[in-house]
Amino acid sequence: MDPLTAARRLLGAALQGRGVSATIVEVEAYGGPLDGPWPDAASHSFRGFGGRNWVMFGPAGRLYTYRSHGIHVCANVVCATEEVAGAVLLRAAAVATGIDVAQARRGDSTRQAALARGPGNLCSALGITMDDNGIDLFDPRSSVRLTLGDERDGAEGPRVGVSKAADRPWRFWLADRPEVSSYRRSPRAPAPGESD
């Protein structure tokens, strides 16, 4: 499945992880290398297979985790076929059950709407770690699981914080949800309209 279709399909899906379940309310699509079907200079797989990005090259349904700025764990759902890279970053979710567990992980002063707002906070709230890299999200034995629901219509716009391919409308979210993060353009990105 192509990353844009997969991103839209993940809106409203249920994500369960270590005592917390949440509804996905915001995602971003990421393609792959220049010679692939969805070239994407902002993707971790743009320079090809190697290092930690091997998970992005399939099979679909795997969890790809990485550290943002060397600190926050972020999670992606791999969506492409084997040897073709593509993934969807999980940007925000609405915690449905296990609120007390998520609150303990995120801190007592964190408002409920902010428990899983932002990719690093989402992973923290659901207990997703770097050790989850490569797990099958559809295996009932996995510590982190994904359940697709009915397709939902979402809003779309540019991805948050990327400096390359910054104008692509590859971010999708459920409108009017307080858990959705604010849009922030990277200061390293070209002026709006000057990036692909």
C-alpha positions as CSV (number, residue, x, y, z in Angstrom):
1,M,0.0,0.0,0.0
2,D,1.3,3.5,-0.8
3,P,2.2,5.7,2.2
4,L,-0.6,8.3,1.5
5,T,-3.3,5.6,1.4
6,A,-1.9,3.9,4.5
7,A,-1.7,7.2,6.4
8,R,-5.4,8.0,5.7
9,R,-6.3,4.4,6.6
10,L,-4.6,4.7,10.0
11,L,-6.7,7.7,11.1
12,G,-9.1,6.4,13.8
13,A,-7.2,3.1,14.2
14,A,-6.8,1.7,17.7
15,L,-3.2,1.3,19.1
16,Q,-2.6,-0.7,22.2
17,G,0.7,-0.8,24.1
18,R,1.6,-2.0,27.6
19,G,-1.6,-1.1,29.5
20,V,-2.8,1.8,27.4
21,S,-5.1,1.9,24.3
22,A,-5.5,5.0,22.1
23,T,-7.1,6.2,18.9
24,I,-4.7,7.5,16.3
25,V,-5.7,11.1,15.4
26,E,-2.7,12.4,13.5
27,V,-0.1,10.8,11.1
28,E,2.5,11.7,8.5
29,A,3.3,9.7,5.4
30,Y,6.9,9.0,4.3
31,G,8.1,7.5,1.1
32,G,11.5,6.0,0.2
33,P,14.6,6.2,-2.0
34,L,15.0,8.1,-5.3
35,D,14.6,4.9,-7.3
36,G,11.5,3.8,-5.6
37,P,7.8,4.5,-6.4
38,W,7.5,7.3,-3.8
39,P,10.8,9.2,-3.6
40,D,11.0,11.3,-0.5
41,A,14.0,13.3,0.6
42,A,12.6,13.7,4.1
43,S,12.4,9.9,4.7
44,H,14.9,7.9,6.7
45,S,15.0,5.5,3.7
46,F,15.8,8.1,1.1
47,R,19.5,7.1,0.9
48,G,18.6,3.4,0.5
49,F,18.7,0.3,2.7
50,G,21.1,0.3,5.6
51,G,21.7,0.9,9.2
52,R,18.5,1.0,11.3
53,N,16.1,1.8,8.4
54,W,15.9,-1.8,7.2
55,V,12.5,-2.2,8.8
56,M,11.1,0.5,6.5
57,F,11.7,-1.8,3.6
58,G,9.0,-4.2,4.7
59,P,7.1,-6.3,5.2
60,A,4.1,-4.1,5.9
61,G,2.6,-4.0,9.4
62,R,5.9,-3.8,11.2
63,L,6.8,-1.1,13.7
64,Y,9.8,1.1,12.8
65,T,11.2,3.0,15.8
66,Y,13.9,5.6,15.9
67,R,15.1,8.3,18.3
68,S,14.4,12.0,17.4
69,H,17.3,14.2,18.3
70,G,18.8,11.2,20.1
71,I,16.2,11.6,22.9
72,H,12.5,10.8,22.0
73,V,11.4,7.4,20.6
74,C,9.2,7.8,17.6
75,A,7.1,5.1,15.9
76,N,6.1,4.4,12.3
77,V,3.9,1.8,10.7
78,V,5.6,0.2,7.7
79,C,3.2,0.1,4.8
80,A,5.0,-0.9,1.7
81,T,5.8,-4.3,0.3
82,E,9.1,-6.1,1.0
83,E,12.1,-4.3,-0.5
84,V,10.0,-1.1,-1.2
85,A,10.3,1.5,1.6
86,G,7.3,3.4,2.9
87,A,6.0,4.2,6.4
88,V,3.6,6.3,8.4
89,L,4.7,8.2,11.4
90,L,2.3,8.1,14.3
91,R,2.1,11.8,15.4
92,A,-0.7,11.9,17.9
93,A,-3.4,9.7,19.6
94,A,-6.3,10.1,22.0
95,V,-5.8,7.9,25.1
96,A,-8.9,5.8,25.6
97,T,-8.0,3.4,28.4
98,G,-5.1,3.2,30.8
99,I,-5.2,6.9,31.3
100,D,-3.6,6.5,34.8
101,V,-0.8,4.4,33.3
102,A,-0.2,7.0,30.5
103,Q,-0.3,9.8,33.1
104,A,2.3,8.0,35.3
105,R,4.6,7.7,32.2
106,R,4.1,11.3,31.1
107,G,3.8,13.1,34.5
108,D,1.0,14.2,36.7
109,S,0.8,17.8,35.3
110,T,0.2,16.6,31.7
111,R,-3.3,17.3,30.5
112,Q,-5.2,14.3,29.2
113,A,-5.4,15.8,25.6
114,A,-1.6,16.1,25.6
115,L,-0.7,12.6,26.9
116,A,0.0,11.3,23.4
117,R,0.3,14.6,21.4
118,G,3.5,14.5,19.4
119,P,5.4,11.4,18.3
120,G,7.7,11.2,21.3
121,N,4.9,11.7,23.7
122,L,2.8,9.1,22.0
123,C,5.5,6.5,22.4
124,S,6.1,7.5,26.0
125,A,2.4,7.3,26.9
126,L,2.0,3.8,25.3
127,G,5.3,2.5,26.6
128,I,6.8,2.0,23.1
129,T,10.6,1.6,23.2
130,M,13.5,1.1,20.8
131,D,13.3,-2.6,21.6
132,D,9.9,-2.7,19.7
133,N,11.6,-2.0,16.4
134,G,10.5,-4.6,13.8
135,I,7.6,-6.1,15.7
136,D,4.5,-7.2,13.9
137,L,1.7,-4.8,14.9
138,F,-1.0,-7.3,13.8
139,D,0.3,-10.3,15.8
140,P,-1.9,-10.7,18.9
141,R,1.2,-11.7,20.9
142,S,3.0,-8.4,20.2
143,S,3.4,-5.9,23.1
144,V,2.2,-3.2,20.7
145,R,-0.8,-3.9,18.5
146,L,-2.8,-2.1,15.9
147,T,-6.4,-2.6,15.0
148,L,-7.8,-0.9,11.9
149,G,-11.4,0.5,12.1
150,D,-13.7,2.2,9.7
151,E,-12.1,4.6,7.2
152,R,-12.3,8.2,8.4
153,D,-12.0,11.5,6.5
154,G,-9.2,13.7,7.7
155,A,-7.7,17.1,7.1
156,E,-4.4,17.3,5.3
157,G,-1.4,19.6,5.2
158,P,2.4,19.8,5.2
159,R,4.4,17.6,7.5
160,V,5.8,19.1,10.7
161,G,9.4,20.0,11.2
162,V,10.9,18.5,8.0
163,S,13.5,20.6,6.1
164,K,13.2,18.6,2.8
165,A,10.0,18.0,0.8
166,A,8.5,20.4,3.3
167,D,5.5,21.5,1.2
168,R,4.0,18.0,0.5
169,P,0.6,17.7,2.1
170,W,1.5,14.4,3.6
171,R,0.3,15.0,7.2
172,F,-3.3,13.9,8.0
173,W,-5.4,14.5,11.1
174,L,-8.9,14.2,12.5
175,A,-10.2,17.8,12.6
176,D,-11.4,19.3,15.8
177,R,-9.5,16.8,18.0
178,P,-7.6,18.5,20.9
179,E,-4.9,15.8,20.8
180,V,-3.6,16.9,17.3
181,S,-0.3,18.7,17.4
182,S,0.3,22.3,16.2
183,Y,1.9,22.8,12.8
184,R,5.5,24.1,12.9
185,R,7.5,24.5,9.8
186,S,11.2,23.7,10.1
187,P,13.4,26.9,10.2
188,R,15.8,25.0,7.8
189,A,13.0,24.4,5.2
190,P,12.9,26.6,2.1
191,A,10.2,29.3,2.0
192,P,6.7,27.9,1.5
193,G,6.2,27.0,-2.2
194,E,9.9,26.5,-2.8
195,S,10.0,22.9,-1.7
196,D,8.5,19.8,-3.4
